Amino acid sequence: MFFRYSATNSLLTTSGGIPGLVKNGSIPGRNWGASWVHTFNSSLVLQVQYARTTNQDNSSTLFTHPPANLDATVGFSSSFVGGFAAAGGRSLIPSPGISGYASGGENITNVPKATDSHQVSGNLTKIVRNHTLTFGGGFTSNRFESPLSYASLSFAGGQTGNPQSKLNKPEPGDPLSSFLLNVPDGANRRNVHETTRPGGLMSLYIQDSWKATSKLAFNFGLRYDRTFIPAYGTNATIGQQGGIETGDVDFSNGTYIVQKLPPPCTVRGFAPCIPGNGTLPAHVVVDPRGKIAHDTLTNFGPRVGFAYRLGDRTVLRGAAGIVYDNWAAVSQMAQNIEGAWPDIGQLIANNLNQPSTTSATPTTTSQDPFAGGGSGLFPAPTPFNQVQWFYDPHIKNPYSMQWNFGVQRELNSSTTVDVNYVGSGSRRLNVGGYYNTALTPGPGDPQARAPFPYIAPTFYDRSIGNGSYNALQVEVNKRYSNGLAYQVAYTYSKSIDEGSSGWFGVEGQSLTDPYNVKGSRGPSGFDLRHTLSVNTLYQIPVGHGQRYSTKNGVLDYIVGNWQINNIFTARSGVPFNVYWGASDLAHTGNVSWAQYDRANLVGNPNSGSCPARADGTPAGPVGSVNCVFNISAFAAPAIFTFGNSGRDAFRSPSFWNLDTSIFRQFPFWGEGRRIEFRAEAFNIFNTVILGTPGNDISNLSSFGKANNTANSSRQLQLGAKIIF
């Protein structure tokens, strides 16, 4: 019988990003665990385990001395900055979101159920001659809750650019100028009470470890995973903004699905409600199950492996199997439809104030960016003009087909060499970004050229991506002997996917054309072609019992017991795009900051030098802080076109780092007792590794410049501990 309880409480106070804005947070966590093992006989053993985990992540970012009557002074609409439930109904100052200049606003981000799970598992092991059979299963539950309140604006350069020059050389404008002229590019308001109904994972498996001969062993297994996607919202949130009465788009048939139908607005008097007398608009349906997602029931994962001893010092190993990703983004995806029509808990506006032939002057201000679009008390007449983080109702778990083959060779009693080939093919990866954009770039209203002209372009996640990974892994490992231990590991690898490196726009997820996913096939956002890691531990052989001894106990105590340790890492740079971010230059209705419209490659970005710039930046060679790559090698794509450079086709500077430490031990009061003094240096040479450079060709002030570093400055640390 085993039982464990652990608790942690973390309180944080940090800057909110601008003077006077303070973020206060608390992160309490609890964990209980128990295990019971019963041995029936020498060949039959049962183990049952239980765990309970809770974790919160609550924070508020507020001005310590907010300006008095700011709402009235600026003229903010109360429907934009007021009435936030998590803030007790008060107003919050929105983040200005001036790209490249300033951000930071007030927000309440409480997550009382960041983790709230129960886990029960058990396995039965039976030995039958040379077979070890294991049967097992388990269930892990999952629930989530988070009241959120904030508002934000974003300003880009496109609103103050020169659209008349696009056919020649686009002039991108400046985000600060857009701010001063009060022409926002986007806005967001979240006043939601996120909750999920119980979800989780049920798993069953069977495994046979078979020792076929004294040299050959096999392992066979089959696992079944049943993921219960947590449905969004609970009945306790009926009538609340960001509650259970929300919906999702199904772009397979152009319908909008309401998961729980609220009463008419004429009856309830506030959102969420069905506009008018409660008659559903065309193409709107209600799911009788009361939820959106459809679970996947076919997640079977077979596995097989073998090990073969070739002589006394060599072993061959290989394995293959299918592994399902049952947890990634499950809670976040459920939350994404929060506050959608017929609710107004989450409002998103993108591509505001875009100059066009039908709207040559700005029409939306930062004081009320959602005017006429479903703000105030009631939702818009239909759900088809909103922007939300929708997902395919039939989205499926990603899975990976993995395989490896390798050889391990013992060089001597303490040193081994491993050489392995590792590969995988991933399917049903998440592909997000904007959907229902125009089918092709071109002039005219993008929405009129979309597959469903009555639906505005919006975020939409689908499980349609493919990926692959192939690697050569070499490792030399020397276990500690004669005062020395070391490990050298090198990986040469390549990871490729179709714009699907992560979830919801992170980790290099960037799609040029949502109708041609394969056209965005390229290096994964996390692809590192070369990775080298070396760590060493060396006990200096001086002192009592060592190779070099003074034969004097006092002198040996003074000069002995020193240890030097090193950790060296080196890797390739991380991939990035070069794109046009000022405006929707291809005119498809997409958002430019999603890096969908990549720049044209017209030269070699890795040679030559950058010219002097209008902002006073001097000319400099490629590789310098103001010229990480040759900016002259890129040109803005022509209007109504996609650029020709590939996804993640460029790399940040290579990375390397050395951490070193020196330990000195002072034995005292008999064997096994000692005081250990430590002096540690991280990035001991204080090397500067330039980070990913500015990659927005329309942002002339930062394009090609390294505005950050990929590593931290040298840190020195002293410490001591008593060992007994």
C-alpha positions, -999 to 999 in steps of 0.1 A, spaced: 0 0 0 13 35 -9 -1 70 -4 12 104 -13 0 140 -8 16 171 -21 7 207 -22 21 239 -37 11 275 -34 27 301 -57 21 339 -55 34 361 -83 36 398 -88 50 411 -121 47 440 -144 18 441 -168 40 455 -196 37 492 -191 43 516 -161 16 514 -134 1 481 -147 6 453 -122 -2 416 -126 -10 396 -94 -14 359 -96 -18 328 -74 -13 292 -85 -23 267 -58 -21 230 -66 -29 198 -48 -22 161 -56 -33 129 -39 -20 95 -50 -25 59 -38 -14 25 -50 -23 -10 -38 -5 -41 -49 -17 -77 -42 4 -108 -50 -19 -138 -55 11 -161 -61 45 -160 -77 30 -157 -112 0 -134 -106 1 -98 -94 -26 -71 -93 -20 -34 -90 -47 -7 -85 -39 31 -85 -59 62 -78 -49 99 -82 -66 132 -77 -52 165 -90 -65 200 -87 -48 232 -99 -58 268 -101 -42 297 -121 -58 330 -111 -45 364 -121 -56 400 -124 -38 427 -143 -49 462 -132 -36 497 -130 -26 507 -95 -38 543 -101 -61 543 -132 -70 576 -147 -102 590 -134 -132 589 -157 -111 575 -185 -141 559 -202 -159 592 -205 -128 611 -215 -119 588 -243 -155 581 -252 -154 543 -249 -187 526 -253 -198 508 -222 -207 478 -244 -170 475 -252 -152 482 -220 -179 479 -193 -200 453 -175 -174 427 -170 -187 399 -147 -154 387 -134 -145 423 -125 -177 427 -105 -195 446 -133 -169 474 -136 -151 486 -167 -116 475 -177 -90 496 -196 -84 478 -230 -49 470 -243 -40 494 -272 -22 467 -292 0 490 -313 21 465 -333 58 470 -327 52 498 -301 29 492 -271 5 467 -256 -9 460 -221 -43 465 -207 -64 454 -177 -78 419 -175 -92 393 -151 -80 358 -159 -93 334 -132 -89 297 -138 -102 280 -106 -102 246 -124 -71 247 -146 -68 210 -137 -96 191 -120 -92 154 -126 -96 119 -110 -75 90 -123 -82 53 -117 -61 26 -132 -53 -11 -127 -33 -39 -143 -31 -76 -138 2 -94 -146 3 -131 -153 35 -151 -160 29 -182 -182 62 -200 -189 82 -176 -210 54 -151 -216 46 -122 -193 10 -111 -200 -4 -78 -188 -40 -67 -189 -49 -32 -178 -71 -1 -182 -80 31 -166 -100 63 -168 -89 99 -163 -116 126 -159 -112 162 -169 -131 194 -161 -124 231 -166 -137 264 -154 -125 299 -161 -142 333 -157 -125 358 -180 -129 395 -186 -109 419 -208 -110 440 -239 -83 448 -265 -76 467 -296 -50 462 -324 -35 487 -348 -17 478 -379 0 497 -408 -24 489 -435 -49 515 -425 -24 543 -430 -7 528 -461 -10 539 -497 -33 514 -515 -28 533 -548 8 521 -549 1 484 -545 4 476 -582 39 491 -581 54 489 -546 31 487 -516 36 513 -490 27 496 -457 19 525 -434 26 526 -397 7 511 -367 15 542 -345 0 565 -372 -31 543 -373 -34 546 -335 -30 584 -337 -57 586 -364 -80 562 -344 -84 536 -371 -80 502 -355 -74 470 -374 -90 446 -349 -107 443 -315 -116 417 -290 -140 415 -260 -143 385 -237 -168 385 -208 -173 348 -203 -177 321 -177 -160 291 -193 -170 257 -180 -169 222 -194 -190 192 -186 -171 160 -176 -148 146 -202 -118 123 -201 -100 93 -214 -108 56 -210 -80 32 -220 -78 -6 -222 -47 -26 -232 -32 -60 -234 5 -68 -237 26 -99 -241 63 -99 -234 77 -131 -249 112 -143 -243 114 -165 -274 150 -177 -268 179 -167 -246 189 -141 -273 156 -130 -287 126 -113 -271 94 -99 -285 68 -75 -272 33 -74 -286 5 -51 -275 -29 -35 -284 -43 -4 -268 -77 12 -272 -83 48 -263 -117 63 -260 -116 101 -256 -146 118 -242 -143 154 -255 -156 176 -227 -187 194 -239 -187 232 -234 -208 248 -207 -229 235 -178 -266 241 -170 -254 264 -141 -243 289 -167 -277 292 -185 -284 329 -191 -248 339 -185 -225 354 -211 -200 328 -221 -222 300 -209 -237 269 -223 -260 287 -249 -235 290 -277 -228 274 -311 -204 264 -338 -201 264 -376 -200 232 -397 -183 241 -430 -189 207 -444 -225 218 -451 -226 255 -443 -248 253 -412 -246 269 -378 -252 245 -349 -266 258 -316 -259 233 -288 -285 246 -263 -313 268 -275 -320 299 -254 -354 317 -253 -363 346 -277 -348 380 -270 -383 393 -266 -387 370 -236 -353 370 -219 -345 406 -227 -307 401 -229 -282 378 -246 -278 349 -249 -311 348 -268 -326 342 -302 -333 375 -320 -368 386 -324 -395 361 -316 -372 332 -315 -375 320 -351 -341 305 -362 -324 321 -392 -319 301 -423 -291 275 -421 -292 274 -383 -299 241 -366 -300 228 -330 -280 197 -320 -304 174 -301 -274 160 -281 -268 194 -265 -232 195 -275 -210 201 -305 -182 176 -308 -185 140 -320 -162 116 -303 -140 92 -322 -146 56 -314 -119 38 -335 -86 47 -318 -69 13 -317 -32 13 -313 -12 -19 -320 24 -21 -310 53 -46 -316 89 -46 -306 119 -69 -305 154 -72 -290 181 -95 -302 215 -101 -286 242 -104 -312 271 -118 -293 281 -107 -259 284 -70 -265 258 -61 -292 221 -58 -291 197 -50 -320 163 -34 -311 133 -23 -331 97 -13 -325 67 1 -342 33 13 -331 4 37 -333 0 64 -306 -30 87 -302 -28 122 -288 -58 122 -265 -51 153 -245 -36 181 -267 -59 211 -268 -90 191 -256 -100 217 -230 -89 247 -250 -108 235 -281 -140 231 -260 -136 267 -248 -131 282 -282 -168 284 -290 -174 304 -258 -197 334 -261 -206 327 -298 -240 335 -313 -267 336 -299 -244 349 -271 -223 381 -271 -198 369 -245 -169 368 -270 -167 394 -298 -138 394 -323 -134 419 -352 -105 417 -377 -96 435 -409 -114 467 -398 -110 499 -418 -94 482 -448 -93 508 -477 -113 496 -507 -132 510 -536 -165 508 -517 -151 522 -484 -123 547 -491 -124 562 -456 -124 546 -421 -157 535 -407 -148 521 -373 -132 538 -343 -116 523 -312 -143 538 -289 -169 513 -302 -153 488 -326 -183 465 -325 -210 491 -333 -238 474 -351 -222 440 -349 -239 424 -319 -228 444 -289 -249 459 -262 -277 436 -249 -286 415 -280 -268 393 -306 -267 401 -343 -297 389 -364 -278 359 -377 -247 340 -366 -230 343 -400 -212 376 -397 -192 369 -365 -156 359 -361 -149 331 -336 -125 303 -329 -147 276 -344 -138 240 -350 -150 211 -372 -177 193 -351 -163 160 -364 -127 168 -354 -107 137 -345 -77 129 -323 -43 132 -340 -23 101 -341 13 91 -350 26 59 -366 60 55 -350 89 32 -357 126 28 -348 155 5 -353 189 6 -336 220 -11 -325 237 -8 -291 274 -18 -287 293 -21 -255 328 -8 -260 341 -16 -225 326 -22 -191 315 14 -187 310 27 -222 283 20 -248 274 34 -282 239 36 -295 229 43 -332 192 45 -340 169 54 -368 137 69 -355 107 78 -378 71 87 -376 42 96 -398 15 118 -382 -21 120 -394 -52 140 -384 -30 169 -373 -47 202 -365 -49 228 -393 -63 261 -382 -63 297 -393 -90 315 -413 -115 296 -434 -142 305 -458 -119 331 -473 -121 338 -511 -112 307 -531 -85 326 -549 -68 360 -546 -83 387 -567 -104 419 -567 -139 423 -555 -156 414 -523 -138 384 -508 -169 371 -491 -187 369 -524 -160 347 -537 -160 323 -507 -175 288 -507 -204 300 -485 -209 337 -494 -234 342 -466 -207 333 -439 -180 357 -430 -144 344 -429 -135 331 -395 -111 309 -376 -117 272 -381 -98 242 -369 -98 209 -388 -80 176 -382 -67 171 -418 -30 177 -415 -2 152 -422 34 153 -409 66 132 -409 97 129 -388 129 111 -396 161 111 -375 195 96 -370 204 95 -333 239 86 -321 248 85 -285 280 76 -266 274 70 -229 302 65 -203 290 55 -169 309 69 -139 342 51 -134 377 63 -124 363 97 -117 348 104 -151 314 102 -167 302 117 -199 274 115 -225 276 127 -261 243 127 -281 238 139 -317 206 140 -337 203 147 -374 166 151 -381 139 166 -403 103 173 -394 78 183 -421 41 191 -419 14 208 -438 10 241 -419 1 220 -388 30 223 -364 7 232 -334 -26 244 -323 -44 278 -327 -16 296 -345 13 286 -324 45 267 -331 48 278 -367 12 270 -378 7 291 -409 -15 283 -439 -14 303 -471 -44 287 -488 -69 269 -466 -82 250 -497 -47 238 -506 -32 225 -474 -4 207 -492 8 240 -506 19 249 -471 40 218 -466 74 227 -452 96 224 -421 77 221 -389 79 252 -366 99 231 -341 122 214 -367 159 214 -356 181 199 -382 212 194 -361 213 190 -323 244 182 -302 245 177 -265 276 169 -244 277 166 -207 307 157 -185 315 150 -149 351 149 -138 363 141 -102 398 157 -100 421 128 -90 438 147 -61 435 140 -24 430 110 -1 425 77 -20 430 94 -54 457 89 -81 476 119 -69 479 121 -31 503 141 -8 502 112 17 494 139 42 459 138 56 456 175 62 470 185 28 448 159 11 418 174 28 427 209 16 435 201 -20 411 172 -26 374 166 -32 370 188 -63 346 180 -92 341 199 -125 309 195 -145 299 208 -180 268 209 -202 273 219 -238 245 222 -263 244 233 -299 216 233 -325 204 247 -357 183 278 -358 145 276 -357 124 281 -389 105 312 -397 85 328 -425 90 361 -442 56 376 -448 35 408 -455 17 418 -423 3 452 -430 -29 443 -448 -48 416 -467 -27 421 -498 -40 390 -516 -76 403 -509 -89 369 -498 -104 381 -465 -77 365 -444 -59 382 -415 -24 394 -424 -9 388 -390 -14 351 -395 15 352 -419 -5 337 -447 8 360 -475 45 354 -477 71 376 -493 86 371 -528 121 358 -527 142 378 -552 178 372 -540 200 353 -516 191 363 -480 223 347 -466 249 369 -484 257 405 -490 247 434 -468 216 454 -459 214 490 -471 210 520 -449 174 527 -438 153 558 -436 150 555 -399 188 560 -395 198 523 -393 232 521 -409 242 496 -436 256 464 -423 267 429 -433 245 398 -431 247 382 -397 249 415 -377 223 426 -352 206 450 -377 210 427 -406 204 390 -396 195 384 -433 197 405 -464 164 424 -466 171 432 -502 165 395 -510 128 400 -504 100 420 -521 64 425 -512 41 403 -532 20 420 -559 -16 429 -550 -40 400 -555 -12 373 -553 4 350 -528 41 354 -523 65 328 -537 87 321 -506 80 288 -488 66 282 -454 93 281 -427 119 284 -454 144 305 -434 163 299 -401 173 320 -372 210 320 -362 224 288 -348 225 283 -311 252 271 -287 257 273 -249 280 261 -222 271 258 -186 299 250 -161 300 242 -124 326 234 -98 318 214 -67 339 212 -35 331 187 -8 341 189 28 337 156 47 330 158 84 319 136 113 325 102 98 318 85 65 289 98 44 285 132 60 298 162 40 291 198 31 291 205 -6 299 239 -20 287 247 -55 298 275 -79 277 274 -111 279 295 -143 251 295 -169 263 307 -203 297 310 -189 312 329 -219 282 353 -219 277 346 -256 250 365 -274 229 344 -297 206 365 -319 169 355 -318 145 352 -346 147 385 -366 118 407 -376 101 388 -404 73 412 -415 85 429 -446 58 456 -441 73 466 -407 103 486 -421 116 495 -386 122 459 -375 124 439 -407 156 418 -407 167 431 -373 173 409 -342 151 425 -316 158 399 -289 182 371 -281 177 334 -281 196 330 -248 200 347 -215 230 366 -203 256 349 -180 243 340 -146 265 331 -116 251 311 -87 266 300 -54 251 274 -32 258 249 -4 241 218 10 246 193 37 246 156 28 241 130 54 
